Amino acid sequence: MRSLIAAVGLALLVAGCATTGGVQNPLTSVDMYRVKNTYAATLELVVAWRNYCWSKSYAAILADPVAKPACENRRAKLRTIQSAQAKAGTAIRYADNFIKTNPTVSIASVIGPAWDAVSFFQSVVPRVN
């Protein structure tokens, strides 16, 4: 009798997992949207910085006390930004593909590196104080 009850209980448990889709991801697509939105906002900031720093001559930038900290060594800063942007973009694409191909596996292992890459990208963009 006990084995029959255990078998029925196991069958109900398996049926319940099959209908609910099994294990649910602790992180949702909202977390991935946050990463993508932060990345997109940083890209907009880069475009504004680049337009501002390349709109004047280098001599005019160095004479301006506001523009000088943000635009000094602009070519070196741009190379750093481009490198960080490429790494962040790659990390986001990897995480996005992982989520699409593994909907029931935890995305914590891929969203963490994506956040780190986007955070680093955001930190290398110069800001006017």
PEBELKA-V77044 format. One record per residue. N is the residue number from 1. PSI is psi in whole degrees, 0 to 359 (* if undefined). NEAR is the number of other ideal C-beta (glycine too) atoms within 10 Angstrom. D_FIRST is the distance of its C-alpha to the first C-alpha in whole Angstrom. Layout:
BEGIN
N;PSI;NEAR;D_FIRST  N;PSI;NEAR;D_FIRST
END
This chain:
BEGIN
1;316;5;0  2;321;6;4  3;328;7;5  4;318;8;5  5;318;9;6  6;320;10;9  7;319;10;10  8;318;10;11  9;318;10;12  10;320;10;14  11;319;10;15  12;322;10;17  13;314;10;18  14;318;10;20  15;320;10;21  16;319;10;23  17;324;11;25  18;324;9;26  19;333;8;27  20;357;9;29  21;8;9;30  22;216;10;29  23;134;11;31  24;146;10;34  25;131;15;37  26;333;9;38  27;143;14;42  28;180;11;42  29;339;12;45  30;322;7;47  31;321;18;48  32;322;19;49  33;324;10;51  34;317;13;53  35;314;20;54  36;321;15;55  37;321;11;57  38;318;18;58  39;314;20;60  40;319;11;61  41;323;12;63  42;322;21;64  43;319;16;66  44;321;9;68  45;321;15;69  46;317;20;70  47;315;10;72  48;318;11;74  49;315;20;75  50;316;16;76  51;319;9;78  52;312;16;79  53;335;19;80  54;3;13;82  55;345;11;84  56;164;14;86  57;160;9;89  58;325;13;87  59;319;8;91  60;324;11;90  61;316;19;86  62;334;13;88  63;339;11;90  64;120;13;87  65;338;7;86  66;317;10;83  67;331;18;82  68;309;12;83  69;325;12;80  70;330;18;78  71;353;23;80  72;139;14;81  73;44;10;80  74;328;19;79  75;317;9;79  76;320;9;77  77;321;18;74  78;320;16;74  79;320;11;73  80;317;15;70  81;315;21;69  82;321;13;69  83;315;13;67  84;323;21;64  85;318;19;64  86;318;12;63  87;319;16;60  88;317;25;59  89;318;16;59  90;317;13;57  91;321;23;54  92;316;22;54  93;319;11;54  94;312;14;51  95;319;23;49  96;315;18;49  97;321;11;48  98;316;17;45  99;318;19;44  100;323;8;44  101;342;8;43  102;71;12;40  103;341;14;39  104;359;9;35  105;145;13;37  106;134;13;39  107;8;21;42  108;327;11;43  109;339;10;45  110;334;21;47  111;332;21;48  112;307;13;49  113;327;16;52  114;317;26;53  115;319;19;54  116;316;13;55  117;318;23;58  118;321;26;58  119;319;14;59  120;317;14;62  121;316;25;63  122;326;16;64  123;337;10;65  124;351;15;68  125;123;19;69  126;148;20;72  127;149;9;73  128;127;11;76  129;*;6;76
END
